[in-house]
Amino acid sequence: MGQIQLDNMEGPKEIRDWPLSTICWYAVFVWFGASLFSQSLYMAFNGEPYNANIILESAGPFAWLIITIEVLVWGIVVLFFGRKVVNRFQSSTPEIALSENVSPQS
């Protein structure tokens, strides 16, 4: 998935693309941040938070589709996060070596 770039000083160097998980996390952070910003801007102009009933009424027949998509996205986020947490606790090797096990370097 990487590309080769020629560098005059160091020779060929491989450029790696971002992993899909990193891109997905950035997308979740941007989505969450945009939602917070939108809500705060709406509250600044109107003095109250969004009215969910009015938003759903304005979406019309697509309201349930939008709700379904949002629930699916949050479900995927929970699954990925849960998988990371489970993998962290099931890992048998510690990530940080204990000081007793570290051999001195000469």
Phi and psi in degrees as GROMACS dihedral restraints (atoms count N, CA, C in turn):
[ dihedral_restraints ]
;  ai    aj    ak    al  type     phi  dphi    fc
    3     4     5     6     1   -87.2    20    10
    4     5     6     7     1   161.0    20    10
    6     7     8     9     1  -112.3    20    10
    7     8     9    10     1   153.3    20    10
    9    10    11    12     1   -98.5    20    10
   10    11    12    13     1   129.6    20    10
   12    13    14    15     1  -121.6    20    10
   13    14    15    16     1   133.1    20    10
   15    16    17    18     1   -86.3    20    10
   16    17    18    19     1   129.0    20    10
   18    19    20    21     1  -116.9    20    10
   19    20    21    22     1   126.4    20    10
   21    22    23    24     1   -62.1    20    10
   22    23    24    25     1   -31.0    20    10
   24    25    26    27     1   -88.2    20    10
   25    26    27    28     1   -35.5    20    10
   27    28    29    30     1  -113.4    20    10
   28    29    30    31     1    -7.5    20    10
   30    31    32    33     1    90.1    20    10
   31    32    33    34     1  -164.5    20    10
   33    34    35    36     1   -65.7    20    10
   34    35    36    37     1   139.9    20    10
   36    37    38    39     1  -136.4    20    10
   37    38    39    40     1   135.5    20    10
   39    40    41    42     1   -88.1    20    10
   40    41    42    43     1   132.2    20    10
   42    43    44    45     1  -101.1    20    10
   43    44    45    46     1   123.6    20    10
   45    46    47    48     1   -99.0    20    10
   46    47    48    49     1   139.8    20    10
   48    49    50    51     1   -77.7    20    10
   49    50    51    52     1   161.1    20    10
   51    52    53    54     1   -69.5    20    10
   52    53    54    55     1   142.8    20    10
   54    55    56    57     1   -67.4    20    10
   55    56    57    58     1   153.8    20    10
   57    58    59    60     1   -60.5    20    10
   58    59    60    61     1   -35.4    20    10
   60    61    62    63     1   -64.6    20    10
   61    62    63    64     1   -37.2    20    10
   63    64    65    66     1   -65.6    20    10
   64    65    66    67     1   -43.5    20    10
   66    67    68    69     1   -62.9    20    10
   67    68    69    70     1   -41.3    20    10
   69    70    71    72     1   -64.7    20    10
   70    71    72    73     1   -42.2    20    10
   72    73    74    75     1   -64.2    20    10
   73    74    75    76     1   -40.8    20    10
   75    76    77    78     1   -62.1    20    10
   76    77    78    79     1   -39.0    20    10
   78    79    80    81     1   -63.5    20    10
   79    80    81    82     1   -41.2    20    10
   81    82    83    84     1   -64.8    20    10
   82    83    84    85     1   -43.6    20    10
   84    85    86    87     1   -64.1    20    10
   85    86    87    88     1   -41.8    20    10
   87    88    89    90     1   -65.1    20    10
   88    89    90    91     1   -42.8    20    10
   90    91    92    93     1   -62.3    20    10
   91    92    93    94     1   -45.9    20    10
   93    94    95    96     1   -65.1    20    10
   94    95    96    97     1   -44.1    20    10
   96    97    98    99     1   -63.3    20    10
   97    98    99   100     1   -40.5    20    10
   99   100   101   102     1   -65.6    20    10
  100   101   102   103     1   -36.4    20    10
  102   103   104   105     1   -65.5    20    10
  103   104   105   106     1   -44.6    20    10
  105   106   107   108     1   -63.6    20    10
  106   107   108   109     1   -43.6    20    10
  108   109   110   111     1   -63.5    20    10
  109   110   111   112     1   -42.7    20    10
  111   112   113   114     1   -62.6    20    10
  112   113   114   115     1   -44.3    20    10
  114   115   116   117     1   -64.1    20    10
  115   116   117   118     1   -43.0    20    10
  117   118   119   120     1   -67.9    20    10
  118   119   120   121     1   -36.9    20    10
  120   121   122   123     1   -66.3    20    10
  121   122   123   124     1   -41.9    20    10
  123   124   125   126     1   -62.4    20    10
  124   125   126   127     1   -42.8    20    10
  126   127   128   129     1   -67.2    20    10
  127   128   129   130     1   -32.5    20    10
  129   130   131   132     1   -65.6    20    10
  130   131   132   133     1   -38.4    20    10
  132   133   134   135     1   -84.5    20    10
  133   134   135   136     1   -34.2    20    10
  135   136   137   138     1  -109.4    20    10
  136   137   138   139     1   -12.0    20    10
  138   139   140   141     1    77.9    20    10
  139   140   141   142     1     1.4    20    10
  141   142   143   144     1  -147.0    20    10
  142   143   144   145     1   156.4    20    10
  144   145   146   147     1   -71.4    20    10
  145   146   147   148     1   171.8    20    10
  147   148   149   150     1   -51.4    20    10
  148   149   150   151     1   146.2    20    10
  150   151   152   153     1   -99.7    20    10
  151   152   153   154     1   109.0    20    10
  153   154   155   156     1   -61.2    20    10
  154   155   156   157     1   -35.7    20    10
  156   157   158   159     1   -65.3    20    10
  157   158   159   160     1   -41.0    20    10
  159   160   161   162     1   -67.3    20    10
  160   161   162   163     1   -38.7    20    10
  162   163   164   165     1   -63.7    20    10
  163   164   165   166     1   -44.7    20    10
  165   166   167   168     1   -66.3    20    10
  166   167   168   169     1   -37.3    20    10
  168   169   170   171     1   -65.5    20    10
  169   170   171   172     1   -38.0    20    10
  171   172   173   174     1   -71.3    20    10
  172   173   174   175     1   -25.5    20    10
  174   175   176   177     1   -75.2    20    10
  175   176   177   178     1   -19.3    20    10
  177   178   179   180     1    64.1    20    10
  178   179   180   181     1  -134.1    20    10
  180   181   182   183     1   -70.6    20    10
  181   182   183   184     1   -13.4    20    10
  183   184   185   186     1   -86.7    20    10
  184   185   186   187     1    -2.3    20    10
  186   187   188   189     1   -59.0    20    10
  187   188   189   190     1   -45.4    20    10
  189   190   191   192     1   -68.9    20    10
  190   191   192   193     1   -32.4    20    10
  192   193   194   195     1   -65.0    20    10
  193   194   195   196     1   -44.1    20    10
  195   196   197   198     1   -63.9    20    10
  196   197   198   199     1   -43.3    20    10
  198   199   200   201     1   -62.9    20    10
  199   200   201   202     1   -42.4    20    10
  201   202   203   204     1   -62.8    20    10
  202   203   204   205     1   -44.4    20    10
  204   205   206   207     1   -62.6    20    10
  205   206   207   208     1   -43.4    20    10
  207   208   209   210     1   -65.5    20    10
  208   209   210   211     1   -41.0    20    10
  210   211   212   213     1   -63.8    20    10
  211   212   213   214     1   -40.7    20    10
  213   214   215   216     1   -63.4    20    10
  214   215   216   217     1   -42.8    20    10
  216   217   218   219     1   -63.0    20    10
  217   218   219   220     1   -46.0    20    10
  219   220   221   222     1   -65.4    20    10
  220   221   222   223     1   -34.7    20    10
  222   223   224   225     1   -63.5    20    10
  223   224   225   226     1   -40.9    20    10
  225   226   227   228     1   -65.2    20    10
  226   227   228   229     1   -41.2    20    10
  228   229   230   231     1   -61.2    20    10
  229   230   231   232     1   -44.7    20    10
  231   232   233   234     1   -63.7    20    10
  232   233   234   235     1   -40.6    20    10
  234   235   236   237     1   -63.8    20    10
  235   236   237   238     1   -46.2    20    10
  237   238   239   240     1   -62.5    20    10
  238   239   240   241     1   -44.6    20    10
  240   241   242   243     1   -65.5    20    10
  241   242   243   244     1   -42.7    20    10
  243   244   245   246     1   -62.6    20    10
  244   245   246   247     1   -39.9    20    10
  246   247   248   249     1   -63.5    20    10
  247   248   249   250     1   -40.4    20    10
  249   250   251   252     1   -64.0    20    10
  250   251   252   253     1   -41.8    20    10
  252   253   254   255     1   -65.5    20    10
  253   254   255   256     1   -45.3    20    10
  255   256   257   258     1   -63.0    20    10
  256   257   258   259     1   -43.2    20    10
  258   259   260   261     1   -64.1    20    10
  259   260   261   262     1   -33.8    20    10
  261   262   263   264     1   -65.8    20    10
  262   263   264   265     1   -41.9    20    10
  264   265   266   267     1   -81.1    20    10
  265   266   267   268     1   -23.3    20    10
  267   268   269   270     1   -85.5    20    10
  268   269   270   271     1   -11.6    20    10
  270   271   272   273     1   -64.9    20    10
  271   272   273   274     1   126.4    20    10
  273   274   275   276     1   -87.6    20    10
  274   275   276   277     1   -20.7    20    10
  276   277   278   279     1   -98.1    20    10
  277   278   279   280     1   131.6    20    10
  279   280   281   282     1   -70.5    20    10
  280   281   282   283     1   145.3    20    10
  282   283   284   285     1   -77.7    20    10
  283   284   285   286     1   -28.1    20    10
  285   286   287   288     1  -110.7    20    10
  286   287   288   289     1   124.9    20    10
  288   289   290   291     1   -72.1    20    10
  289   290   291   292     1   141.2    20    10
  291   292   293   294     1   -70.3    20    10
  292   293   294   295     1   151.0    20    10
  294   295   296   297     1   -65.9    20    10
  295   296   297   298     1   -27.0    20    10
  297   298   299   300     1   -69.3    20    10
  298   299   300   301     1   -28.2    20    10
  300   301   302   303     1   -90.4    20    10
  301   302   303   304     1    -7.9    20    10
  303   304   305   306     1   -83.7    20    10
  304   305   306   307     1   125.0    20    10
  306   307   308   309     1   -88.3    20    10
  307   308   309   310     1   143.6    20    10
  309   310   311   312     1   -67.9    20    10
  310   311   312   313     1   146.1    20    10
  312   313   314   315     1  -103.2    20    10
  313   314   315   316     1   141.4    20    10
